[in-house]
Amino acid sequence: MNEFTLKVEIEIPVHGFTVLFGPSGSGKTSFLRCISGLERAPEGFLQIGDETWQDERKGIFIPANERKIGYVFQEMRLFPHLNVEGNLRYGLKRHTPQNGNFLFSQIVEIMGLETFLSRYPRSLSGGEKQRVALARALLTRPRLLLMDEPLAALDTKRKQEILPYFQRMQSELNIPIFYVTHSLNEVLQLVDTMLLMDQGKIVAAGTVEDVLSHPDLGRHLGHTLVGTVLDTTVVRQDKEFQLTVLKFNAHTLYVPRRDVSPGDRLRIHIRAEDVTLAVAPIEEQTSVLNVLPAQVIETRPSVEDECKVDVKLDIGCHLLASITKKSLFHLNLQSGQNIYAHIKAIRMAHEFD
């Protein structure tokens, strides 16, 4: 915190995941440490509900051990001399046996640890250890859960194994969660609210869809992340052509076949650089399967000397395209003009890591 001033003002959601996203050194971990009480902001003020944990103007600072916070790190930090049950029951030491046993059974079932209780940390995979670490944090009945890159040390396969447990935890437990990650995969699979940080400040806050689709945030996100996030529903499998058919509102999208079933919901990401524009659909003269009618909202130059065109689809969704100034000149695009967006690639959440 000596290199920048951490300046954050945010209202915590009452449930669900809020992700802290941004480049290394942007202040994400420092933010969590201030919330937890492990670090004291010189001019800090922190209120959780009706409890004030820090108010430097009044000399109030509640130490970390008195804040009801669960903290899950990248390193699992399990006790090697205790088996899984022993590690978990460590988090129950402040509860009565009756309440503790009920909570223990509930958390063990949510995290899928029923068959692991007698095993020791040395016999667990990285993903299994992280599930135990998270379960132990939940057993302390935290008012707030902080997760600092909990999956960073895991490979893609292990991440995909543990994410469903995170999703279930989110849906069944009413605990606000701050989640630090560099992984867009984790953002898309877990998160609805996104805080983009840079140089100690929150430069954008809102839904994942709103933050990732804002063209001016490319310098903070990286141009390869700027694009459109859509929540779609699986309609059917096209067995003849090995495609999965998706719907969002009135539109149909085709992606290479995935192991999903009709009715499943899939969140997809369309990068701005994977969208090309045309004044006519030319469906029979292109290999692009996904061609959508759209309307131009605005055009603006980007810092990379390109022109990003924010395209509003006819159903009201926003689609971002990145084209060159030369293409803009030749197409003569104007606000309000009806055009066609050709989507060259669509990525599912798990395809980012």
Helices and strands as residue ranges (DSSP letters): E 16-21, H 28-36, E 45-48, E 51-55, E 60-61, G 64-66, E 69-72, H 84-90, H 97-110, G 121-123, H 126-138, E 144-148, H 156-172, E 176-180, H 184-190, E 193-198, E 201-207, H 208-212, G 215-217, H 218-221, E 227-238, E 243-248, E 251-256, E 265-271, G 272-274, E 275-278, G 283-285, E 290-301, E 307-313, E 318-323, H 325-331, E 338-343, E 347-348, G 349-351
